[in-house]
C-alpha cells in the first residue's frame, strides 16, 4: 500500500491511474539456467532471461493463488477478488483482481480446471512460451495446434465460463481454438505483427477473427513486441493498426507490468499510461476510442462471462 519508486504497480498507483480491474497472473514456473531455453527466450525478447521451467507447477500455482487471497485479506479496503458478476459490479471503490492462469502446466488433466475455478480462476492461457500437453506455443518448433486434451480443456472452460486467452499460443493453436471454442477467445497481451514482426504479436488474420467473435486484443508494453523506438507513440501505432483491422471495439490494454524487466520510454509505471492516450489522440483517435481501449471494451468482454460465475 506504499507508492514505491521504481515499482510498476501498487495500490496508490492503481488509485492515481483510476484502475478498476486487473488480471492477476498465476505463473507456475521457476527460473533455471537451461542454455537452450535461455537462447530461445533471449532471442525472442531481445534481452537476457532466465530459463523458466514448469517444475512443481501445481504447487507453485496454489501458492500464488494463496498470495492473492492474502493480499485481499491484508488490503481489503482497497482490493477485491473477482469471482462473481456481483463482485465485478461492486468495484466503484476497490480494484478488482481476476485470477488468470498463464500456461496450463498446473492442470494434470482438463477436469482439474474445475478445482482451479473453485479457487477463483476465471481466465486461462493454454500455454506460456513452451509447448505442453494441451497446445503448441508461439515458440513451437512443430506447431501442432490444439491436442485432444486441449480440446477437452477448452470444452471445460466453456462449460465453466472461464475465458480462454490466445497470448503465447502458436498460430495453429489460435486457429483451432477459434474454430472449436463455443465462447469467444481473447488475446490478453500482444501487439500487432504487421507493425512489429514478433512471434508474440497478433497477425491481421488473428485480429480479424478475434474481433469477429467480439473478443479483444490487449496491447502489451513488452519492448521487443513494440519495436524501436519503444515508446508511447510507437505503441499507439499498434493500437491504430488493430483498430483499422478489427475495429475500435477490439482494443484493450494488457500491459504485463510486473512481468517485464524493461518498460517503454516514459511508461515507467501504470500512472504514466495517459501518455499513451495522448499519443493516440495525436494519431487521430478520438476520446471514445481511447476510453474503449483503456476500460470499456475489456470490462464489457469480461461481463459477457461473469453472469455465469457462481463464486466458490
Secondary structure, DSSP 8 states (H G I E B T S, - for coil): ----TT-S--HHHHHHHT--EEEEEE---EEE--HHHHHHHHHHHSS---EEE-TTHHHHHHHHHHHHHHHHHHTTTTEEE--BHHHHHT-SSSEEEEEEEESSTT-SSTTHHHHHHHTTEEEEES-SSS--SSB-BTT-SS---B-HHHHHHHHHHHHHT-EEE-TTB-HHHHHHHHHH-SS--BBSS--BTTTS--TTSB-HHHHHHHHHTT--EEE---HHHH-SS-BHHHHHHHHHHHHHHH-GGGEEE---TTS-SS--BT--SGGGTHHHHHHHHHTT--HHHHHIIIIIHHHHHHHHHHTT-B--
